[in-house]
Amino acid sequence: MNKYLEIKTRLSSIEILRLMKEEHSYEELSSLLGLSAPILSRYINGHVLPSLERSGRITEAFKEQLTTLIKSRIKFEDGRIFDHSEVLYNPNLLDKIGKLALHEFSSMKVDKVLTVETDGIPLAVQVSREFGVNFVVAKNRKEMGIKDFIEVKRVFSSGAYSYLFVPKRSIEQGEHVLIVDDAVRTGFTLETLLEICKKCGAEPVGIFAIICFEDTLNRLRQRINYPMKVLVSI
């Protein structure tokens, strides 16, 4: 981890700690984190930065709470149909999710964040901001004004197919790419994004998603060799 990401990670844990303090007393936080109240007070009031190890402990504790909050805001309709708009369009909540993405992949070099239109964009904005890098959006159509594209065929289990496009040179050869998506239902889109990286000569470092079906998650982990971090499996 470079120095910039190390400091960013430690600062992010303070922001998370301040958020947790809104819901918990110092005594409760002390019990949860195994840190004394005076130490927590020094962190929260900005007198000292927690170590990288303690930053990780704080973020992991918050991750459990955030996962519970996300689950409470998903509205299921029928079977595999759900509405997660209360998560996706809440900027404060997405800000915290972006910090968790930084925590999960802070040990890896990330040069670019890749997602797919349209619901993946809000998450990609937050994650790319945390890493201090640009993001790229794969789209279902070619945009006017752009001449050259990388295109990959996306094939679904039904046999139907479509194409995803990214502007040529939006991802450079040798770049390290973090793939993010809001919700993973079948995994076919994620596999297509991995293929885009391959066509660009880039190296995927992992996948970060807010929600994923458990059977899809198990299948993907058997098929791909990259770390996949999911906040809520359903």
KAGIGI-V446736 format. One line per field, one symbol per residue. ss: DSSP state (A for helix, B for strand, O for the rest). phi: phi as a letter, one per 30 degrees, with the letter a starting at -180 (. if undefined). Layout:
ss = ???
phi = ???
This chain:
ss = OOAAAAAAAAAAAAAAAAAAAOOOOAAAAAAAAOOOAAAAAAAAOOOOOOOAAAAAAAAAAAAAAAAAAAAAOOBBBBOOBBBOAAAAOOAAAAAAAAAAAAAAAOOOOOOBBBBBOOOOAAAAAAAAAAAOOBBBBBBOOOOOOOOOBBBBBBBOOOOOBBBBBBBOOOOOOOOBBBBBBBBBOOOAAAAAAAAAAAAAOOBBBBBBBBBBOAAAAAAAAAAOOOBBBBBBBO
phi = .dddddddddddddddddddddcbddddddddcibdeddddddddidacdddddedddddddedddddddedcccdcaiccbccddcdccddddedddddddddbddcdbcacbbbdcdddeddeddddddibdbbcdbdbdddjcdcbcbbdcccddjdbbbcbbedidbceidccccbadbcccjdddddddddedddiccdclbbbdbaddddddddddccccebcbdbcb
